[in-house]
Amino acid sequence: MTSSLRQRNLLTDEQLKHLPAHHPLRAGGTADSPMMRALTGRQSAHRPVWFMRQAGRSLPEYLKVREGVPMLDACLTPSLAAEITLQPVRRHNVDAGIFFSDIVIPMKLAGVGVDIVPGRGPVLDTPVRTLEEIKNLPELEDSALDPIREAVELTVKELGDTPLIGFAGAPFTVAAYMVEGGPSRDHLRPRTMMHAEPEAWEALGQWAARTSGQFLRAQIEAGASAVQLFDSWAGSLSEADYRRFVQKHSADALAMVEEFGVPRIHFGTSTAELLGAMHEAGADVVGVDYRLSLTEAEQRLGGGIPLQGNIDPALLASGWDALREHTDQVLAAGNSAPTHVVNLGHGVPPSTDPAVLTRLVEYIHTQTTQHE
């Protein structure tokens, strides 16, 4: 099997050695799936598709199993996290599962006081704003990630030859939440800290990179075939500040899983001006939000890079004719890249009709193969 995988240009023998024997890539289960082929720059039988936030509030079955269960409890209950991850795969026939979690889970497991407040989002008990507070942050113990490993193992067992994509928040977004103490519109406090207290920012960025990297590693070791680093708030930065204060921390997080050889997707919102720098941080696949065409993204990246994206989530509620026309435009633009993974340009809105997503997946699967 090792020789077969190597011939498919997926993993080397050295990379395979870092994965457990039962891992789907080592055992051959997901290696030749449409999703893994596209993520590694190989043509596939159909254009693969998955959706950010496909597991969540748009599904009635999700609302049923989550009834009375706080968000973080759902993420940290292995059987429930696995069930929620599997729900959209069963319903929509998407080409990958995305692990059901939240970007604050690693800090929660490390011992940082944080909760998700309905209607607001992640809120810390105490914001982290001084070098002394950063130095006193607890480190994430490897054993604390055992519920994550269990949830991934349960999910992968049920997915079979459909790959699971692991997930973590990028260091800037994680650090921004910690400095602000919760959600923010402009992220002024972390942007100020970068310049006013660079030593504190550097220490916090390193902590966030370590915890995000550990979180990704645990998911890969338990069976994830690819990972995505999600930078929700990087779009608030200039390219100069991103390169000076942020890029190295994202690079450190992605480097922590480099030895496994699994595809690493890097996605951010409002990051059209940062795509090149995000790719340089270590991404194998670049996710593009709905604000920039894939053709333009390919040009900005210099060519040769698999792209992911970028159907505008607003079109999901705009009627089938408008959605189909827009999807055709996205598929045509995706032909500019060597391979294209279809996704939204951001997450699935909670109000989305699940039937629309199911129909959209079916439509994408029936279109001609990329470059055909």
C-alpha positions as CSV (number, residue, x, y, z in Angstrom):
1,M,0.0,0.0,0.0
2,T,2.9,2.3,0.7
3,S,4.2,2.0,-2.8
4,S,0.7,2.6,-4.2
5,L,0.3,5.8,-2.3
6,R,3.7,7.0,-3.4
7,Q,2.8,6.4,-7.0
8,R,-0.3,8.6,-6.6
9,N,2.0,11.5,-5.4
10,L,0.2,11.8,-2.1
11,L,2.6,10.8,0.7
12,T,6.2,9.6,0.9
13,D,7.3,6.6,2.9
14,E,8.8,9.0,5.5
15,Q,5.5,10.9,5.9
16,L,3.5,7.6,6.1
17,K,5.7,6.5,9.0
18,H,4.3,9.3,11.1
19,L,0.8,8.1,10.8
20,P,-0.7,5.2,12.7
21,A,-1.3,2.0,10.8
22,H,-5.1,2.4,10.8
23,H,-5.0,6.0,9.4
24,P,-7.1,6.3,6.3
25,L,-4.2,7.6,4.2
26,R,-1.9,4.9,5.3
27,A,-4.5,2.2,4.9
28,G,-5.5,3.6,1.5
29,G,-9.1,4.4,2.4
30,T,-9.3,8.1,1.4
31,A,-6.1,8.6,-0.6
32,D,-7.8,8.3,-4.0
33,S,-11.1,10.0,-3.1
34,P,-12.1,13.0,-5.3
35,M,-11.5,15.4,-2.4
36,M,-7.9,14.2,-1.7
37,R,-7.1,14.1,-5.4
38,A,-8.1,17.7,-5.8
39,L,-6.4,18.8,-2.6
40,T,-3.2,17.3,-3.9
41,G,-3.4,18.7,-7.4
42,R,-4.7,15.6,-9.2
43,Q,-7.8,15.5,-11.4
44,S,-10.8,13.6,-10.2
45,A,-14.0,12.0,-11.5
46,H,-16.0,15.1,-10.4
47,R,-15.4,18.4,-8.8
48,P,-15.4,17.8,-5.1
49,V,-17.4,20.0,-2.7
50,W,-17.8,20.6,1.0
51,F,-19.1,23.6,2.9
52,M,-17.7,25.5,5.8
53,R,-20.2,25.2,8.7
54,Q,-22.0,22.4,6.9
55,A,-22.4,20.8,10.3
56,G,-24.6,23.1,12.3
57,R,-27.7,25.2,12.7
58,S,-28.9,24.8,9.1
59,L,-29.8,21.2,9.8
60,P,-32.9,20.2,11.8
61,E,-31.1,17.0,13.0
62,Y,-28.4,19.2,14.5
63,L,-30.8,21.3,16.4
64,K,-32.4,18.1,17.7
65,V,-29.2,16.6,19.1
66,R,-28.0,19.9,20.4
67,E,-31.2,20.7,22.3
68,G,-30.2,21.6,25.9
69,V,-26.5,21.0,25.2
70,P,-24.1,23.9,25.5
71,M,-21.8,24.4,22.4
72,L,-18.5,23.6,24.1
73,D,-20.0,20.5,25.8
74,A,-21.2,19.3,22.3
75,C,-17.6,19.8,21.0
76,L,-16.1,17.9,23.8
77,T,-18.5,15.0,23.9
78,P,-16.9,12.6,21.4
79,S,-20.0,10.7,20.4
80,L,-22.0,13.9,19.9
81,A,-19.2,15.7,18.0
82,A,-18.9,12.7,15.7
83,E,-22.6,12.5,15.0
84,I,-22.8,16.3,14.2
85,T,-19.8,15.9,11.9
86,L,-21.5,13.1,10.0
87,Q,-24.9,14.6,9.6
88,P,-24.2,16.8,6.5
89,V,-22.2,14.0,4.9
90,R,-25.3,11.7,5.1
91,R,-27.7,14.4,4.1
92,H,-25.9,16.3,1.3
93,N,-23.4,13.7,0.0
94,V,-20.5,16.2,0.3
95,D,-17.0,14.9,-0.5
96,A,-15.6,15.5,3.0
97,G,-16.6,15.9,6.6
98,I,-15.3,18.9,8.5
99,F,-14.6,18.1,12.2
100,F,-17.2,19.8,14.4
101,S,-15.4,22.0,16.8
102,D,-14.7,25.6,17.7
103,I,-11.6,27.7,17.5
104,V,-11.6,28.3,21.3
105,I,-11.6,24.5,22.1
106,P,-7.7,24.4,22.4
107,M,-7.6,27.3,24.8
108,K,-10.5,25.7,26.8
109,L,-8.6,22.4,27.0
110,A,-5.5,24.3,28.1
111,G,-7.4,25.7,31.1
112,V,-8.2,29.2,29.9
113,G,-11.6,30.4,31.1
114,V,-13.8,30.8,28.0
115,D,-17.3,30.0,27.0
116,I,-19.6,30.6,24.0
117,V,-22.4,33.0,24.9
118,P,-25.5,32.5,22.7
119,G,-26.0,35.4,20.4
120,R,-22.5,36.8,21.1
121,G,-19.9,34.2,20.6
122,P,-16.7,33.2,22.5
123,V,-16.2,35.3,25.6
124,L,-13.2,34.9,28.0
125,D,-13.5,35.2,31.8
126,T,-10.6,37.6,31.7
127,P,-9.0,39.2,28.7
128,V,-5.2,38.6,28.2
129,R,-3.5,41.9,27.6
130,T,-0.2,42.1,29.4
131,L,3.1,40.2,29.1
132,E,2.7,38.9,32.6
133,E,-0.7,37.5,31.9
134,I,0.6,35.9,28.7
135,K,3.5,34.3,30.5
136,N,1.1,32.8,33.0
137,L,-1.1,31.2,30.4
138,P,-1.4,27.4,30.9
139,E,0.1,25.1,28.3
140,L,-2.1,22.6,26.5
141,E,-1.3,19.1,27.8
142,D,-1.3,16.4,25.2
143,S,-3.7,14.2,27.3
144,A,-6.3,17.0,27.3
145,L,-6.7,16.3,23.6
146,D,-8.0,12.8,24.2
147,P,-11.7,13.7,23.7
148,I,-10.7,15.2,20.3
149,R,-8.9,12.1,19.3
150,E,-11.8,9.9,20.3
151,A,-14.3,12.0,18.4
152,V,-12.1,11.9,15.3
153,E,-11.7,8.2,15.5
154,L,-15.4,7.6,15.8
155,T,-16.1,9.9,12.9
156,V,-13.4,8.4,10.6
157,K,-14.7,4.9,11.3
158,E,-18.2,5.9,10.0
159,L,-16.9,8.0,7.1
160,G,-15.1,5.1,5.4
161,D,-13.5,6.4,2.2
162,T,-14.8,9.9,2.6
163,P,-12.0,12.0,4.1
164,L,-12.3,14.1,7.3
165,I,-10.9,17.6,7.3
166,G,-9.4,18.7,10.6
167,F,-9.8,22.3,11.8
168,A,-8.2,24.9,13.9
169,G,-8.3,28.7,14.3
170,A,-5.3,30.5,13.1
171,P,-3.0,32.2,15.7
172,F,-4.1,35.7,14.9
173,T,-7.8,35.0,15.3
174,V,-7.2,33.1,18.5
175,A,-5.0,35.8,19.9
176,A,-7.4,38.5,18.8
177,Y,-10.2,36.9,20.8
178,M,-8.0,36.6,23.8
179,V,-6.9,40.2,23.8
180,E,-10.4,41.6,23.1
181,G,-12.0,39.2,25.6
182,G,-14.6,38.4,23.0
183,P,-15.8,39.2,19.5
184,S,-14.9,42.6,18.0
185,R,-15.7,44.5,14.8
186,D,-12.3,46.1,14.2
187,H,-9.9,44.2,16.5
188,L,-8.2,47.4,17.6
189,R,-6.7,46.0,20.8
190,P,-4.6,43.2,19.2
191,R,-3.6,45.5,16.3
192,T,-2.5,48.1,18.9
193,M,-0.6,45.5,21.0
194,M,1.4,44.5,17.9
195,H,3.0,47.9,17.8
196,A,2.8,49.2,21.4
197,E,3.9,45.9,23.1
198,P,5.6,43.7,20.4
199,E,7.1,41.5,23.1
200,A,3.7,40.7,24.5
201,W,2.2,40.1,21.1
202,E,5.1,37.8,20.1
203,A,4.6,35.7,23.2
204,L,0.9,35.5,22.7
205,G,1.3,34.6,19.0
206,Q,3.7,31.8,19.9
207,W,1.3,30.4,22.5
208,A,-1.6,30.5,20.1
209,A,0.5,28.8,17.4
210,R,1.5,26.0,19.7
211,T,-2.0,25.3,20.8
212,S,-3.5,25.5,17.3
213,G,-0.7,23.2,16.0
214,Q,-1.2,20.7,18.8
215,F,-5.0,20.7,18.0
216,L,-4.3,20.0,14.3
217,R,-1.8,17.2,15.2
218,A,-4.2,15.4,17.4
219,Q,-6.9,15.4,14.7
220,I,-4.4,14.1,12.1
221,E,-3.0,11.4,14.4
222,A,-6.6,10.2,15.0
223,G,-7.5,10.0,11.3
224,A,-8.0,13.4,9.6
225,S,-6.8,13.3,6.0
226,A,-6.4,17.1,5.6
227,V,-6.6,20.2,7.8
228,Q,-7.8,23.7,7.5
229,L,-6.4,26.7,9.4
230,F,-9.2,29.3,9.6
231,D,-8.2,33.0,10.1
232,S,-11.5,34.7,10.6
233,W,-10.1,38.1,11.4
234,A,-6.9,38.4,9.4
235,G,-8.7,40.6,6.9
236,S,-8.5,43.5,9.4
237,L,-4.7,43.6,8.9
238,S,-2.6,45.3,6.2
239,E,-0.2,43.1,4.3
240,A,2.8,44.7,6.0
241,D,1.4,44.0,9.5
242,Y,0.4,40.5,8.5
243,R,3.9,39.7,7.3
244,R,5.6,41.4,10.2
245,F,3.4,40.2,13.1
246,V,1.3,37.3,12.0
247,Q,2.6,35.2,9.2
248,K,5.3,33.5,11.2
249,H,2.8,32.3,13.8
250,S,0.6,30.8,11.2
251,A,3.7,29.2,9.6
252,D,4.6,27.8,13.0
253,A,1.1,26.2,13.5
254,L,1.2,24.7,10.0
255,A,4.8,23.5,10.4
256,M,3.7,21.4,13.4
257,V,1.8,19.1,11.0
258,E,4.2,19.3,8.1
259,E,5.8,15.9,8.8
260,F,2.5,14.1,8.2
261,G,2.3,15.3,4.6
262,V,-1.5,15.8,4.7
263,P,-2.8,18.8,2.6
264,R,-3.0,22.0,4.6
265,I,-5.7,24.5,3.6
266,H,-5.4,28.1,4.7
267,F,-8.6,30.3,4.6
268,G,-9.4,33.7,5.8
269,T,-12.2,36.2,5.3
270,S,-11.5,39.5,3.6
271,T,-8.0,38.4,2.9
272,A,-7.7,39.0,-0.9
273,E,-4.7,41.2,-0.3
274,L,-3.0,38.6,1.9
275,L,-3.4,35.5,-0.3
276,G,0.3,35.4,-1.3
277,A,1.5,35.8,2.3
278,M,-1.0,33.2,3.6
279,H,0.3,30.7,1.0
280,E,3.9,31.4,1.9
281,A,3.0,30.6,5.5
282,G,2.9,26.9,4.5
283,A,-0.5,26.3,2.8
284,D,-0.8,23.6,0.2
285,V,-4.3,24.8,-0.8
286,V,-5.5,28.4,-0.5
287,G,-9.2,29.1,0.3
288,V,-10.7,32.2,-1.3
289,D,-13.7,34.1,0.1
290,Y,-16.5,35.3,-2.1
291,R,-15.1,38.8,-2.6
292,L,-12.5,37.8,-5.1
293,S,-12.8,35.7,-8.2
294,L,-10.8,32.5,-8.4
295,T,-9.3,33.6,-11.6
296,E,-7.9,36.7,-10.0
297,A,-6.8,34.7,-7.0
298,E,-4.9,32.3,-9.2
299,Q,-3.2,35.3,-10.9
300,R,-2.2,36.9,-7.5
301,L,-0.8,33.6,-6.3
302,G,1.3,33.1,-9.4
303,G,-0.4,29.9,-10.6
304,G,0.0,26.2,-9.8
305,I,-1.8,26.2,-6.5
306,P,-5.0,24.2,-5.8
307,L,-7.8,26.6,-4.8
308,Q,-10.8,26.3,-2.6
309,G,-14.0,28.4,-2.9
310,N,-16.0,30.5,-3.4
311,I,-19.8,30.5,-3.8
312,D,-21.3,33.5,-2.2
313,P,-23.4,32.3,0.8
314,A,-26.0,35.0,0.0
315,L,-26.9,33.2,-3.2
316,L,-28.1,30.1,-1.2
317,A,-31.3,32.1,-0.5
318,S,-31.6,33.8,-3.9
319,G,-33.5,31.2,-5.8
320,W,-32.2,28.2,-7.8
321,D,-31.7,30.0,-11.1
322,A,-29.5,32.7,-9.6
323,L,-27.6,30.2,-7.6
324,R,-27.0,27.9,-10.6
325,E,-25.8,30.8,-12.7
326,H,-23.4,31.9,-10.0
327,T,-22.2,28.4,-9.4
328,D,-21.4,28.0,-13.1
329,Q,-19.3,31.2,-12.9
330,V,-17.4,29.8,-9.9
331,L,-16.8,26.5,-11.6
332,A,-15.5,28.3,-14.8
333,A,-13.2,30.5,-12.7
334,G,-12.0,27.4,-10.8
335,N,-10.7,26.0,-14.1
336,S,-7.9,28.6,-13.9
337,A,-6.3,26.6,-11.0
338,P,-4.7,23.2,-11.4
339,T,-7.5,21.7,-9.3
340,H,-10.5,23.2,-7.5
341,V,-12.4,22.3,-4.4
342,V,-15.8,23.8,-4.4
343,N,-16.9,25.5,-1.2
344,L,-18.6,28.6,-0.1
345,G,-16.8,31.9,0.3
346,H,-17.6,31.7,4.0
347,G,-19.8,29.5,6.2
348,V,-23.3,28.2,5.7
349,P,-25.8,30.8,7.1
350,P,-28.0,29.2,9.8
351,S,-31.2,30.1,7.9
352,T,-30.2,28.1,4.8
353,D,-32.7,25.6,3.5
354,P,-30.9,22.2,3.7
355,A,-32.6,21.1,0.5
356,V,-30.7,23.9,-1.4
357,L,-27.4,22.5,-0.3
358,T,-28.3,19.0,-1.2
359,R,-29.4,20.1,-4.7
360,L,-26.3,22.2,-5.1
361,V,-24.0,19.3,-4.3
362,E,-25.8,17.1,-6.8
363,Y,-25.6,19.8,-9.4
364,I,-21.8,20.3,-8.9
365,H,-21.2,16.5,-9.1
366,T,-23.0,16.3,-12.4
367,Q,-21.0,19.0,-14.1
368,T,-18.1,18.2,-16.3
369,T,-14.7,17.4,-14.7
370,Q,-12.4,20.3,-14.2
371,H,-10.5,21.2,-17.5
372,E,-12.7,18.7,-19.4
